[in-house]
Amino acid sequence: MNERILLSHGAGGGASQRLIDDLFMSKLGNDLLLQKNDATILPALPGRIAMSTDSFVVQPLFFRGGNIGKLAVCGTVNDLAVQGAIPRYLSLGLIIEEGLAYVDLERIIDSIAETCSQAGVKIVTGDTKVVNKGQADGVYINTTGLGYIPEGREISGSLAQPGDVVIINGNIGEHGMAVMSQRSGIDWETDLQSDCAPLNGLIAEVFKVTTAVHVMRDPTRGGVATTLNEIAEQSGVGIKLNENSLPIPDTVQGACEMLGFDPLYVANEGKVLIIVPAQVQEAVLATLRQHSLGVNAVVIGEVVAEHPGTVTLKTNLGGERILDMLEGELLPRIC
Amino acid sequence: MNERILLSHGAGGGASQRLIDDLFMSKLGNDLLLQKNDATILPALPGRIAMSTDSFVVQPLFFRGGNIGKLAVCGTVNDLAVQGAIPRYLSLGLIIEEGLAYVDLERIIDSIAETCSQAGVKIVTGDTKVVNKGQADGVYINTTGLGYIPEGREISGSLAQPGDVVIINGNIGEHGMAVMSQRSGIDWETDLQSDCAPLNGLIAEVFKVTTAVHVMRDPTRGGVATTLNEIAEQSGVGIKLNENSLPIPDTVQGACEMLGFDPLYVANEGKVLIIVPAQVQEAVLATLRQHSLGVNAVVIGEVVAEHPGTVTLKTNLGGERILDMLEGELLPRIC
């Protein structure tokens, strides 16, 4: 195998076949991927189907706590899981820059394999394109996921109701600030790690204690503030956050201050916002805290009837300010 | 709306929302896409599910007979259709270069909408990333498709049998040479058009006359020769082509001679190779020829037991030569 990826690896001929066999099939292979046809035939899914797609263009490709491959699996698995779906199958589309080191691609594929195994999903179909040197920053990845939704789960951004509470499963801002601090060269001053993780196992635990989940969403691009704005708008409700209950670690706060960011707008890749009726909040919190990905779970706010479409923050000083949706480009190439 | 795409259009905030609403929802919107959740919930599919993914990086973005948007729909629809599936749903992942003209993106989305409507499929979920100027050559597109397979269809690259014939639905080499002649600046000398088209309607007609289809595959990257090599290897058979029956138009032949390509290795985007028992060849040919995408359908070769894994060409001069799988990089960025 060549030490670097060449244009011929994406040309559909012999070199493509060898890359597929030596790397993709050997590390990601399973009964379904091994069909090796233009489309893969999957067993029927027991219930309504959930489908989600995401492209990943993060820079750098490798960051503390993960890399673009792990991120590409987690991102799509999480988009399915927050819709109440059991993730099952992923497609993998790679756009590789000519000259990418083979060992780097190998590390990325290893991470994909490991994260798929952790999340209980399979790569069932794939595609590889190679573009000329100077394009694609190493590699861009698209994953598209399929899952099924068990009976009785009705989750949507439009179902938040006054009286509900907003729970998050842990610390805010870690993914975005891990990537940004590395990119800006201040990472030697912090031990920030991306929170990148597949959340479907944690979410499955929540459904064991209640099906009364109104909204779940992962606050990735745009962060907690933007995601809650979308929900407030879709549901026609107001959302009030309490600053003193926000789980923002000192490392994130410090990096944000150095680089001029607001942690509420910073991307997370292992967090889920769960909106449930207040009656079940204790049961949900207890369940989350028993899971390694939910140890710091906490209620951060409530859903109200006033000011529909608006998210407000009650500050530590007792004031209140409106948290708008992200405008402009705060953090490019974060996922 | 800005006249050019900005990094903020991919940041997940307000600008992203407006791009989604003004462009994607207004042109591609349907009951499923309008759910606007992280994953889209689809009705159950009646049968086994087929899934396929493809990324498109073609240069130039607009070419005679199509553009990257039309290509992205056709490519994935065809990958499903050649597996015997009825294509239903597509995801759409866009990686856009900062600075892309809004009108160009609009033209691409218009083509996607038109081709989806022609093929009877819906875009049900999407994602947009924007990367810095100088990356992504305008736009890269990933589409991942879902369909279902009606009872009784068993198609695979591994099912070709001695005694079968190899049919193609028309002219060879048009897509690749339309793109290459445009890129190399000789397009003013030809009227070459890409054959880019969704083939599911044509393929549905074939299944009305026979279910004895052993293999179908669209000869895209690597062309007819590479695709048949894959089939010969998967099925453990030999394939013999007759040069004098190959439908290679003079325009393709001329452009290939000028640019130094072999038409049998040039990509097609509206062609399907159909391998069926000789007994049904007349019925299949008659059906194909009644459809606008199959007027020039013809038998180009036969499946034999000798020389398993090998494709040979009987030349016009009576000789025989081996057609290897594509090696190296004949035609970069063709799809």
Interface residues (C-beta under 8 A of the other chain):
Chain A: L6 L7 S8 G10 A11 G12 G13 G14 A15 S16 Q17 Q35 K36 N37 D38 A39 T40 I41 L42 P43 A44 L45 G47 R48 I49 A50 M51 S52 T53 D54 S55 F56 V57 N78 D79 L80 V82 Q83 A85 Y89 S91 L92 G93 L94 I95 V124 T125 G126 D127 K129 V130 V131 N132 G134 Q135 A136 D137 Y140 N142 T144 G145 L146 G147 I149 I155 S156 G157 R217 D218 T220 R221 G222 T226 E230 Q234 A267 D324 M325 L326 E327 G328 E329 L330 L331 P332 R333
Chain B: L6 L7 S8 G10 A11 G12 G13 G14 A15 S16 Q17 Q35 K36 N37 D38 A39 T40 I41 L42 P43 A44 L45 G47 R48 I49 A50 M51 S52 T53 D54 S55 F56 V57 N78 D79 L80 V82 Q83 A85 Y89 S91 L92 G93 L94 I95 V124 T125 G126 D127 K129 V130 V131 N132 G134 Q135 A136 D137 Y140 N142 T144 G145 L146 G147 I149 I155 S156 G157 R217 D218 T220 R221 G222 T226 E230 Q234 A267 D324 M325 L326 E327 G328 E329 L330 L331 P332 R333
